[in-house]
Amino acid sequence: MSYRTAESLRSVTLDDVRGARKMLSGVARVTALEGSRYLSRLVGAPVHLKCENLQRTGSFKLRGAYVRIAGLLPEERAAGVVAASAGNHAQGVALASSLLGVHATVFMPQGAPLPKVSATRDYGAEVRLHGQVVDETLAAAEEYAARTGAVFIHPFDHPDVIAGQGTVGLEILEQCSEARTIVVGMGGGGLAAGIAVAVKALRPDVRIVGVQAEGAACYPPSLAAGRPVSLRNPATMADGIRVGRPGVVPFGIVDELVDEVRTVSEDELSAALLLCLERAKLVVEPAGASPVAALLAAPETFDGPVVAVLSGGNVDPVLMQRVLRHGMAAQGRYLAVRLRLTDRPGALATLLGVLSAADANVLDVSHVRTDPRLGLTEAEVELHLETKGPAHCAELGRALRDAGYTVIA
């Protein structure tokens, strides 16, 4: 591939990260480190949230993109840059290019969320929609680079990008010098690799834990094989870490410096996003919530103080609505139930009375009276209920059955 040069395969050092930090002065924000009392109680040690969701463009990606583009030769800048991304990297490249006066073309999947497409355009990039999945979009961007001479800006597989992301690690050590564990989400591995380079050089005792979504966990099989291995169909709602193959450069660093890679389920991601919103008052995308998901899944396995990196907050409102509902269901606070009742006047009101007596809040009701599956005197009702937890869900089920209703699902 065009970006696979000797330069792109060199190692990344602490000096590179420190140089990147100087370059980013006045460009990237030093994001806040916020304590979480809830997670601290759960873990039994202080837990802090590194809020890269509050970074410019809504994620850490600006750091690496700016350092990479700022390091281009004048003739390379004149040719412009090209990138492929479903969202965060696109916005980072767009803003970095605008700040540096470089023309940027960004390829995005045709199904990319409209807010991310609009934001990328607003930051100054030319957006081209191509392909249904990121791999197709990536191929189109590489073909464009080969045809036009534009420099391809990879989202994670380049030393300059990794050095830029590593500045997050320097900030963490300055904001929490006593940190013993840093938990960070992983897709291609650029952020985890950069943080590991910075932190391990200064504090080799700090444990670095990478977190991947179960459906897009390319690192465990790759680490087992000793080389980057491709997943056939990576699938997760956490599009920020939905990567099918580790980058060559970050893989070598992760293999050497990251202490452990864990995976989390979609339910755990949903619950973590909900917790960030309710308890920390922070809007975080599923990928950014992955470190919190790992803490929720096994809090007793982390030595504190712990720093969890919230890598991004660019979540589509439609996805946010679905994820929050999914998270509430995972916690037993949302229940969808379908049942049959006798089709007669007042039957629905009687059913709602049973639910009211059981202290359930009805969010939505669908009442079907004409369907080939139903008998002449039957009706089917689907209800979406707000509940108080698993015990309350079980109580509702008993109340409905005791009242004579046939619960289908």
Secondary structure, DSSP 8 states (H G I E B T S, - for coil): -TT-STTTTS---HHHHHHHHHHHTTTS----EEE-HHHHHHHTS-EEEEEGGGSGGGBTHHHHHHHHHHTS-HHHHHH-EEEE-SSHHHHHHHHHHHHHT--EEEEE-TT--HHHHHHHHHTT-EEEE--SSHHHHHHHHHHHHHHH--EE--SSSSHHHHHHHHHHHHHHHHH-TT--EEEEE-SSSHHHHHHHHHHHHH-TTSEEEEEEEGGG--HHHHHHHTS----SS---S-GGG--SS--HHHHHHHHHH--EEEEE-HHHHHHHHHHHHHTS-----TTTTHHHHHHHH-GGG--SSEEEEE-B----HHHHHHHHHHHHHHTTSEEEEEEEEE-STTHHHHHHHHHHHTT-EEEEEEEE---TTS-TTEEEEEEEEE-SSHHHHHHHHHHHHHTT-EE--
